Amino acid sequence: MVELDQKQAPGVGQPLFAAVHVTRQRRGMVDLLCHVCGTPTTPQDRYIFPVASGGLVTLHDGSQQYGCNVPPIHHACTARALDACPHLSRLAERPLKCSADEGRLIHRTDVTPGLEALAGTLPAGLDVVFSCYRLYGPEFTRQVVSARDQWDQRARSRSRRNAAL
Ligand SMILES: [Zn+2]
């Protein structure tokens, strides 16, 4: 498969928190590198943010499995992410420890939002990998759905408290 390769220049310029570097996104998903510090995560120290990251993917049989396109994070790095990421700090969500299920790596050849102009310069009919995600089995999917339900309940009780003030 043909992959996009974006120039790497760590420490140069200003970070763009709303955009993910395409090569680092893929490397992070393939090698389970931490989304914050870029070093490998281990099964004992691998977390995701279940509300902010990924979504449920409907399979051919109608069942749904959790798909995540954001690399995992070390527990120590989740605090830095919660503090520095404008999106996460608004959500006030808790990190979820990953299970032994590392998910199945899926390559995406549809154009990632923001890369439409670049995609228009590529030869027609060429399948190019723009991003990767991991598709998790039923057990970890249930954990993510449960974590999202708990977050919903906390958000509802927060808004009820705010309405009562
Ligand atoms: Zn880290």
Residues whose N, C-alpha, C, O or C-beta is under 5 A from the ligand:
A	BS01	ZN	C34 V36 C37 G38 H74 C77
